[in-house]
Amino acid sequence: MSQKLRKYVLHIFFPTICPYCEKIIYPDEYACEQCRKKLPDKSFTKFARGGYLCSAPLPYEEPYSTAVKSFKFRHMGSYAPQLSFLIVQSVLEIFREIDFDVVTCVPMHIKDKKKRGYNQAELLAKECAKIMNIPYAGMLEKHKQNKAQHTLKGSEREKNVRGVFRAVNKNDVADKSVLIIDDIITSGNTLGECCRILTKAGAKKVCCATLCSV
């Protein structure tokens, strides 16, 4: 079966859905026509803790916030290709002068990942790597469980992520320009801590990209 025919058959039984309004769209589309027209014209930028620049194509507001919640909590991992397309467009806009060597993601603790069934940041990062034709590597691991960041006040969030991540293999990080992916940037403490660990492990440059920015 050709790749084109396989994609057509899959679309019949597992139709591609617009992440923002849930209308059925063609497999190669990242959103329906109406939702595409409403997308922001420019990317958003924000600094994660430590001064690491982060790009994001969308604000964390309706209908994008609902799409993220469905992606994370309603087992809509199938949204990853559509959402990743926008992340890559944002990366190419904000970081157009940087040649990244590798794409990675903010990791989940193994127990949390098992409970959810997948790490949404990992799905996004792998799709972004595929689109950009750059290798993906799981460079970090979360070896300690902590409280969910959204349940804490701003002053508590920095302490909550300290010491929960570590580099998997420093040799894989050394002298690399790394793009690290997550779904949302809010206070920037989680991404900032991950960037700090990658920098400490020897990364030449670390930049961040998310789907939404608060």
C-alpha positions in Angstrom: 0.0 0.0 0.0 1.4 3.4 -1.0 2.0 6.0 1.7 -0.7 8.3 0.1 -3.3 5.5 0.0 -2.4 4.5 3.6 -2.9 8.1 4.8 -6.3 8.1 3.0 -7.5 4.9 4.6 -6.4 6.1 8.0 -8.3 9.3 7.5 -11.5 7.4 6.9 -11.3 5.4 10.1 -9.4 8.0 12.2 -10.2 11.4 10.8 -7.9 14.4 11.4 -9.6 17.0 13.6 -9.0 20.7 14.0 -7.6 21.1 17.5 -9.5 24.4 18.0 -13.0 23.7 16.9 -13.0 19.9 16.4 -14.1 20.0 12.8 -12.8 17.3 10.5 -10.0 18.5 8.3 -7.7 17.1 5.7 -4.7 15.1 7.0 -2.2 17.7 5.8 -4.0 20.7 7.4 -3.0 22.1 10.8 -6.4 23.7 11.4 -9.7 24.4 9.5 -9.9 27.4 7.3 -11.9 29.5 9.8 -9.5 28.8 12.6 -6.5 29.5 10.4 -7.8 32.9 9.7 -8.0 33.7 13.4 -4.5 32.6 14.3 -2.1 35.4 15.6 0.0 37.1 12.9 3.2 37.1 15.0 4.8 34.9 17.6 4.9 35.6 21.3 8.2 35.7 23.2 9.0 35.3 26.9 12.0 34.6 29.0 12.3 31.5 31.1 14.0 31.9 34.4 17.7 32.5 33.8 17.2 34.6 30.7 16.5 31.8 28.2 14.3 33.1 25.3 11.1 31.2 24.5 9.0 31.5 21.4 5.3 30.6 21.2 2.8 30.9 18.4 -0.3 31.2 20.6 -1.6 32.9 23.7 -3.0 30.8 26.5 -6.6 31.8 25.9 -9.7 30.4 24.2 -9.9 28.4 21.9 -6.2 27.6 22.2 -6.3 26.8 26.0 -9.0 24.3 25.4 -7.0 22.6 22.7 -4.0 22.3 25.0 -6.2 20.8 27.8 -7.7 18.3 25.4 -4.2 17.4 24.1 -3.0 16.8 27.7 -5.9 15.5 29.6 -8.4 14.1 27.1 -6.0 11.7 25.4 -5.9 13.8 22.2 -2.3 13.0 21.5 -3.3 12.9 17.8 -3.2 16.7 17.9 0.6 16.7 18.1 1.3 17.1 14.3 -1.1 20.1 13.9 0.1 21.8 17.1 3.8 21.2 16.3 3.4 22.8 12.9 2.7 26.1 14.6 5.5 25.7 17.1 8.0 25.2 14.2 6.7 28.3 12.4 7.3 30.3 15.6 10.8 28.8 16.0 11.7 29.7 12.4 10.5 33.3 13.0 12.2 34.0 16.4 15.3 31.8 16.1 15.9 32.1 12.3 19.6 32.7 12.8 20.2 29.7 15.0 21.1 26.2 13.6 19.9 23.8 16.2 21.7 20.5 16.6 19.0 18.6 18.5 15.5 18.9 19.8 14.5 17.7 23.3 11.6 18.2 25.7 10.7 18.8 29.3 10.4 15.3 30.8 7.8 13.9 33.0 8.4 11.6 36.0 7.9 8.0 35.0 4.9 7.6 37.3 3.2 10.6 36.0 3.9 9.6 32.4 2.5 6.1 33.1 -0.6 7.6 34.6 -1.3 9.9 31.6 -0.1 7.5 29.0 2.3 9.9 27.2 4.3 13.1 27.7 2.7 15.8 25.7 5.9 17.8 25.5 7.7 14.7 24.1 5.0 14.2 21.4 5.4 17.9 20.4 9.2 17.7 20.4 9.4 14.6 18.2 7.0 16.1 15.7 9.0 19.4 15.7 12.2 17.5 15.1 10.6 15.6 12.2 9.3 18.8 10.6 12.7 20.6 11.0 14.7 17.5 10.0 16.7 17.7 13.2 17.5 14.8 15.5 15.4 14.3 18.7 17.0 13.1 21.9 15.7 12.7 25.4 18.4 14.7 27.1 16.8 15.1 30.5 15.0 13.0 33.0 12.8 13.9 35.9 14.0 11.8 38.7 12.0 13.3 41.5 8.3 13.9 41.7 7.1 17.4 42.7 3.8 19.3 43.0 2.1 20.5 39.9 3.3 24.0 39.1 -0.2 25.4 38.5 -1.2 24.5 42.1 1.5 26.8 43.5 2.0 30.5 44.0 4.7 32.3 42.0 7.1 32.4 44.9 6.9 28.7 45.4 7.4 27.6 41.8 11.1 28.1 41.6 11.8 26.0 44.7 9.4 23.3 43.5 11.5 22.5 40.4 14.9 22.8 41.9 16.8 19.5 41.8 14.0 17.4 40.1 15.7 17.2 36.6 19.1 15.8 35.6 21.0 15.3 32.3 20.7 11.7 30.9 24.2 11.8 29.3 26.4 14.8 29.4 28.3 13.7 26.3 25.2 14.0 24.2 24.6 17.6 25.4 28.2 19.0 25.2 28.7 21.7 22.6 25.2 21.3 21.2 22.7 24.0 20.3 19.5 22.7 21.9 15.9 23.5 21.3 13.8 22.4 24.3 10.0 22.0 23.8 7.1 22.2 26.3 3.4 22.9 25.8 3.0 26.1 27.9 5.3 28.7 29.5 3.8 30.5 32.5 6.3 31.6 35.1 9.1 30.0 33.1 10.5 28.2 36.1 10.3 24.7 34.7 11.8 25.6 31.4 14.4 27.7 33.1 15.5 24.8 35.4 15.7 22.5 32.4 17.8 25.0 30.5 20.1 25.5 33.5 20.7 21.7 33.7 21.4 21.5 30.0 23.8 24.5 30.2 25.6 23.0 33.2 25.9 19.8 31.2 27.8 21.6 28.5 25.2 22.8 26.0 26.6 25.5 23.7 23.2 27.3 23.5 19.7 26.5 24.8 16.5 28.0 23.5 12.9 27.2 24.3 9.7 26.9 22.4 6.1 26.2 23.5 2.7 26.1 21.9 1.2 28.7 24.3 2.5 31.6 26.4 0.7 33.0 29.4 
